[in-house]
Amino acid sequence: MPGTSKGEHRTGLLNGFAAYGMWGLVPLFWPLLKPAGAMEILAHRMVWSLVFVIAALVLVRRWAWAGELLRQPRRLAFVVLAAAVITVNWGVYIWAVNSGHVVEASLGYFINPLVTIAMGVLLLKERLRRAQWAAVAVGFAAVVVLTVGYGHPPWISLCLAFSFATYGLMKKKVALGGVESLAAETAIQFVPALGYLLWLSAHGGSTFTSEGAGHGALLAATGFVTALPLVCFGAAAIRVPLSTLGLLQYLAPVFQFVLGVVYFHESMPLTRWAGFALVWLALGLLTADALRSARRTRVVVVSPRAETRPDPAPDPTRVEA
């Protein structure tokens, strides 16, 4: 990245590894919150995330963005939509992990880049290169193979992929930093989440106080677990190229997949291996094309005749999430 020293680049890489590593290892955390159900965990995640990010914003004294956002109804509407789709994403993911579907959840984040590309074509009328079309076609074939293997479409994976791709699209429209964006989204989630927790407590269904101080502390830690990777991601995003972040993003589903197979001992019949192999082939095509495009762009930038060359085609996979 131009203007970035080697030390800064190394710091960015370390933060990138930390962010995606934490996202990849988070399936180890959600089972610790049992006997709380997915809905209770989700509500605590919303409430405590807001507490954590407000504390962070108080420390750095960054509040100007809030007033600007409130004066822009269109951006505020996108924040509301982002909060809605990430609520679905978080809820499905927590339920999937605690119900023994870690492998299928990891598949959702493997196919997310392919869904993002498809949404770019369908919603933003973006043009794809041939390698990107091939990757989308192979990804579609993978879903067909997995549908045959499961006996039904991989709904968990598709829900996670489409909700996260939609979330990325909304964040692109809002254009807020990671901590600020999380603060705005959890502020919208806070009232219904707190209302649900109070209702649950009134009906004797809350585990926050009934399972001991340790359990309550773990539920409160959901805010820290949610916000810390975002802080690391933000530190990485300003120090390393997007092409590098694009490669690092595969760390999270790789860790999740390995945990699902090795640690949680989830079943992997032949058809499931075949489906995952097709997904990995599609991601390989996509990654090779992105690296080739990045090299071509660098050549154009350094060439003394760069002003006579056409601009490189936009990369539809570059959607912040």
C-alpha positions as CSV (number, residue, x, y, z in Angstrom):
1,M,0.0,0.0,0.0
2,P,1.6,3.3,-1.1
3,G,2.9,5.4,1.8
4,T,2.8,2.5,4.3
5,S,6.1,1.6,6.0
6,K,7.2,-2.0,6.5
7,G,6.5,-1.7,10.2
8,E,3.0,-0.4,9.5
9,H,2.4,-3.2,7.0
10,R,3.6,-5.8,9.5
11,T,1.2,-4.3,12.1
12,G,-1.6,-4.4,9.6
13,L,-0.9,-8.1,8.8
14,L,-0.8,-9.0,12.5
15,N,-4.1,-7.3,13.1
16,G,-5.6,-9.0,10.0
17,F,-4.5,-12.4,11.3
18,A,-5.9,-11.6,14.7
19,A,-9.3,-10.4,13.4
20,Y,-9.9,-13.4,11.1
21,G,-8.3,-15.8,13.5
22,M,-10.8,-14.7,16.3
23,W,-13.7,-15.0,13.8
24,G,-12.5,-18.4,12.9
25,L,-12.1,-19.6,16.5
26,V,-15.4,-18.2,17.8
27,P,-17.2,-21.5,17.4
28,L,-15.3,-22.5,20.5
29,F,-16.9,-19.7,22.5
30,W,-20.7,-20.1,21.8
31,P,-21.0,-23.6,23.4
32,L,-19.6,-22.2,26.6
33,L,-22.8,-20.1,27.0
34,K,-25.1,-23.1,27.3
35,P,-27.7,-23.6,28.8
36,A,-28.6,-20.2,27.3
37,G,-30.4,-20.6,24.1
38,A,-29.5,-18.9,20.8
39,M,-32.0,-16.1,21.2
40,E,-30.8,-15.2,24.7
41,I,-27.2,-15.3,23.6
42,L,-28.1,-13.1,20.6
43,A,-29.9,-10.5,22.7
44,H,-26.9,-10.4,25.2
45,R,-24.5,-10.0,22.2
46,M,-26.5,-6.9,21.0
47,V,-26.8,-5.3,24.5
48,W,-23.2,-5.8,25.6
49,S,-21.7,-4.9,22.2
50,L,-23.3,-1.5,22.5
51,V,-21.9,-1.1,26.0
52,F,-18.4,-2.1,24.7
53,V,-18.4,0.3,21.7
54,I,-19.8,3.2,23.7
55,A,-16.9,2.8,26.1
56,A,-14.5,2.7,23.2
57,L,-16.0,5.8,21.6
58,V,-15.8,7.6,25.0
59,L,-12.1,6.9,25.2
60,V,-11.4,8.1,21.6
61,R,-14.0,10.9,21.8
62,R,-15.4,10.3,18.3
63,W,-19.0,11.4,18.3
64,A,-19.4,13.8,15.3
65,W,-20.4,11.0,13.0
66,A,-23.6,10.4,15.1
67,G,-25.0,13.8,14.5
68,E,-24.2,13.6,10.8
69,L,-25.9,10.2,10.5
70,L,-29.1,11.4,12.3
71,R,-29.3,14.3,9.8
72,Q,-29.2,11.9,6.8
73,P,-32.4,9.7,6.7
74,R,-31.2,7.7,3.7
75,R,-28.0,6.6,5.4
76,L,-29.9,6.0,8.6
77,A,-32.3,3.7,6.7
78,F,-29.3,1.7,5.4
79,V,-28.1,1.4,9.0
80,V,-31.5,0.0,10.1
81,L,-31.3,-2.5,7.2
82,A,-27.8,-3.5,8.2
83,A,-28.8,-4.0,11.8
84,A,-31.7,-6.2,10.6
85,V,-29.6,-8.5,8.4
86,I,-26.7,-8.8,10.8
87,T,-29.3,-9.8,13.5
88,V,-30.4,-12.7,11.2
89,N,-26.7,-13.6,10.5
90,W,-25.7,-13.6,14.2
91,G,-28.7,-15.5,15.3
92,V,-28.4,-18.2,12.6
93,Y,-24.7,-18.6,13.2
94,I,-25.0,-19.0,17.0
95,W,-27.9,-21.5,16.6
96,A,-25.9,-23.4,13.9
97,V,-22.7,-23.7,16.1
98,N,-24.7,-24.8,19.2
99,S,-26.8,-27.2,17.2
100,G,-23.8,-29.1,15.7
101,H,-23.7,-27.4,12.2
102,V,-20.2,-25.8,12.4
103,V,-19.2,-27.2,9.0
104,E,-22.3,-26.0,7.3
105,A,-21.8,-22.6,8.9
106,S,-18.2,-22.4,7.6
107,L,-19.6,-23.1,4.1
108,G,-21.7,-20.0,4.3
109,Y,-18.5,-17.8,4.7
110,F,-16.7,-19.8,2.0
111,I,-19.4,-19.0,-0.6
112,N,-20.0,-15.4,0.7
113,P,-17.6,-13.9,-1.9
114,L,-19.4,-15.7,-4.7
115,V,-22.8,-14.5,-3.4
116,T,-21.3,-10.9,-3.2
117,I,-20.3,-11.2,-6.9
118,A,-23.8,-12.4,-7.9
119,M,-25.4,-9.6,-6.0
120,G,-23.1,-7.1,-7.8
121,V,-24.3,-8.4,-11.1
122,L,-28.0,-8.6,-10.2
123,L,-28.4,-5.5,-8.1
124,L,-25.5,-3.1,-9.2
125,K,-25.4,-4.3,-12.9
126,E,-21.6,-4.9,-12.6
127,R,-19.7,-6.6,-15.4
128,L,-17.7,-9.7,-14.6
129,R,-14.6,-11.1,-16.1
130,R,-14.6,-14.6,-17.5
131,A,-12.8,-16.1,-14.5
132,Q,-15.4,-14.6,-12.2
133,W,-18.3,-16.0,-14.2
134,A,-16.5,-19.4,-14.1
135,A,-16.2,-19.1,-10.3
136,V,-19.9,-18.3,-9.9
137,A,-20.8,-21.2,-12.1
138,V,-18.6,-23.7,-10.2
139,G,-20.1,-22.3,-6.9
140,F,-23.6,-22.9,-8.2
141,A,-22.6,-26.5,-9.1
142,A,-21.2,-26.9,-5.5
143,V,-24.6,-25.9,-4.0
144,V,-26.3,-28.4,-6.3
145,V,-24.0,-31.2,-5.2
146,L,-24.4,-30.3,-1.5
147,T,-28.2,-30.2,-2.0
148,V,-28.0,-33.8,-3.2
149,G,-25.8,-34.8,-0.3
150,Y,-27.9,-33.1,2.4
151,G,-31.2,-34.1,0.8
152,H,-32.1,-30.4,0.9
153,P,-30.5,-27.1,0.1
154,P,-27.8,-26.1,2.6
155,W,-30.1,-23.5,4.1
156,I,-27.8,-22.5,7.0
157,S,-24.9,-21.8,4.6
158,L,-27.1,-19.9,2.1
159,C,-28.7,-17.8,4.9
160,L,-25.4,-16.9,6.3
161,A,-23.9,-16.1,2.9
162,F,-26.8,-14.0,1.7
163,S,-27.3,-12.1,5.0
164,F,-23.6,-11.3,5.3
165,A,-23.4,-10.2,1.6
166,T,-26.4,-8.0,2.1
167,Y,-24.8,-6.6,5.3
168,G,-21.7,-5.7,3.3
169,L,-23.7,-4.0,0.7
170,M,-25.5,-1.9,3.3
171,K,-22.2,-1.0,5.0
172,K,-20.9,0.1,1.6
173,K,-23.8,2.5,1.3
174,V,-23.4,3.8,4.9
175,A,-19.6,4.2,4.7
176,L,-18.9,4.3,8.5
177,G,-15.9,3.0,10.3
178,G,-16.0,-0.4,12.0
179,V,-16.6,0.8,15.6
180,E,-18.9,3.6,14.6
181,S,-20.9,1.3,12.4
182,L,-21.3,-1.3,15.1
183,A,-22.3,1.4,17.6
184,A,-25.1,2.6,15.2
185,E,-26.3,-0.9,14.5
186,T,-26.3,-2.1,18.1
187,A,-28.0,1.2,19.2
188,I,-30.9,0.1,16.9
189,Q,-30.8,-3.5,18.2
190,F,-30.5,-2.4,21.9
191,V,-34.1,-1.7,22.8
192,P,-35.7,-4.8,21.3
193,A,-32.8,-6.9,22.7
194,L,-33.1,-5.5,26.2
195,G,-36.9,-5.8,26.0
196,Y,-36.5,-9.5,25.2
197,L,-34.1,-10.1,28.0
198,L,-36.4,-8.4,30.5
199,W,-39.4,-10.4,29.2
200,L,-37.3,-13.6,29.5
201,S,-36.3,-12.8,33.1
202,A,-39.9,-12.0,34.1
203,H,-41.0,-15.4,32.8
204,G,-38.2,-17.3,34.5
205,G,-36.4,-18.2,31.3
206,S,-33.2,-16.1,31.8
207,T,-29.9,-17.8,32.6
208,F,-28.0,-14.6,33.2
209,T,-28.4,-14.7,37.0
210,S,-29.5,-18.3,37.6
211,E,-26.4,-20.1,36.4
212,G,-23.8,-18.3,38.5
213,A,-21.5,-15.3,38.2
214,G,-19.2,-17.1,35.7
215,H,-22.0,-17.7,33.3
216,G,-23.2,-14.1,33.6
217,A,-19.7,-12.9,32.9
218,L,-19.4,-15.0,29.8
219,L,-22.7,-13.6,28.5
220,A,-21.4,-10.1,29.1
221,A,-18.2,-11.0,27.3
222,T,-20.2,-11.4,24.1
223,G,-19.8,-7.7,23.6
224,F,-16.0,-8.0,23.8
225,V,-16.0,-11.0,21.5
226,T,-18.0,-9.1,19.0
227,A,-16.2,-5.8,19.0
228,L,-12.5,-6.8,19.4
229,P,-12.1,-8.5,16.0
230,L,-13.7,-5.4,14.4
231,V,-11.2,-3.2,16.0
232,C,-8.3,-5.4,14.7
233,F,-9.9,-5.5,11.3
234,G,-10.2,-1.7,11.2
235,A,-6.4,-1.5,12.1
236,A,-5.6,-3.9,9.3
237,A,-7.8,-2.3,6.7
238,I,-5.9,1.0,6.8
239,R,-2.5,-0.6,6.6
240,V,-2.6,-3.5,4.1
241,P,-4.0,-3.7,0.5
242,L,-7.5,-4.9,-0.1
243,S,-6.1,-7.8,-2.1
244,T,-4.3,-9.0,1.0
245,L,-7.4,-8.6,3.1
246,G,-9.3,-10.6,0.5
247,L,-6.9,-13.5,1.0
248,L,-6.9,-13.2,4.8
249,Q,-10.7,-13.5,4.8
250,Y,-10.5,-17.2,4.0
251,L,-8.8,-17.9,7.3
252,A,-12.0,-17.6,9.3
253,P,-14.0,-20.3,7.4
254,V,-10.9,-22.5,7.2
255,F,-10.6,-22.5,11.0
256,Q,-14.3,-23.0,11.4
257,F,-14.2,-26.0,8.9
258,V,-11.3,-27.6,10.7
259,L,-12.9,-27.1,14.1
260,G,-16.2,-28.7,12.8
261,V,-14.4,-31.8,11.4
262,V,-11.6,-32.3,13.9
263,Y,-12.9,-30.8,17.2
264,F,-16.7,-31.2,16.9
265,H,-16.4,-34.5,14.9
266,E,-19.1,-33.5,12.4
267,S,-19.9,-36.0,9.6
268,M,-18.3,-35.4,6.2
269,P,-19.7,-37.9,3.7
270,L,-18.2,-38.1,0.2
271,T,-20.9,-35.8,-1.4
272,R,-20.1,-33.1,1.2
273,W,-16.4,-33.4,0.4
274,A,-17.2,-33.1,-3.3
275,G,-19.3,-30.0,-2.7
276,F,-16.6,-28.3,-0.6
277,A,-14.0,-29.2,-3.2
278,L,-16.0,-27.4,-5.8
279,V,-16.4,-24.3,-3.5
280,W,-12.6,-24.3,-3.0
281,L,-12.1,-24.6,-6.7
282,A,-14.4,-21.6,-7.3
283,L,-12.5,-19.6,-4.6
284,G,-9.2,-20.5,-6.2
285,L,-10.4,-19.2,-9.6
286,L,-11.6,-16.0,-7.9
287,T,-8.4,-15.5,-6.0
288,A,-6.2,-16.1,-9.0
289,D,-8.2,-13.6,-11.0
290,A,-8.1,-11.0,-8.3
291,L,-4.3,-11.3,-8.0
292,R,-3.9,-11.1,-11.7
293,S,-6.1,-8.0,-11.8
294,A,-4.1,-6.4,-8.9
295,R,-0.8,-7.0,-10.7
296,R,-2.2,-5.5,-13.9
297,T,-3.3,-2.5,-12.0
298,R,0.1,-2.0,-10.4
299,V,1.7,-2.2,-13.9
300,V,-0.6,0.5,-15.2
301,V,0.2,2.7,-12.2
302,V,3.9,2.5,-12.6
303,S,4.0,2.7,-16.4
304,P,5.1,6.1,-17.8
305,R,2.4,5.6,-20.4
306,A,-0.3,4.9,-17.8
307,E,-2.4,7.9,-18.9
308,T,-3.0,6.3,-22.3
309,R,-4.2,3.0,-20.9
310,P,-7.8,2.2,-20.0
311,D,-8.8,2.0,-16.4
312,P,-8.9,-1.5,-15.0
313,A,-12.4,-3.0,-14.6
314,P,-13.8,-2.6,-11.1
315,D,-13.6,-5.7,-8.8
316,P,-17.1,-6.6,-7.7
317,T,-15.7,-8.7,-4.8
318,R,-14.6,-5.5,-3.0
319,V,-17.5,-5.1,-0.7
320,E,-16.8,-4.1,3.0
321,A,-18.4,-6.4,5.5
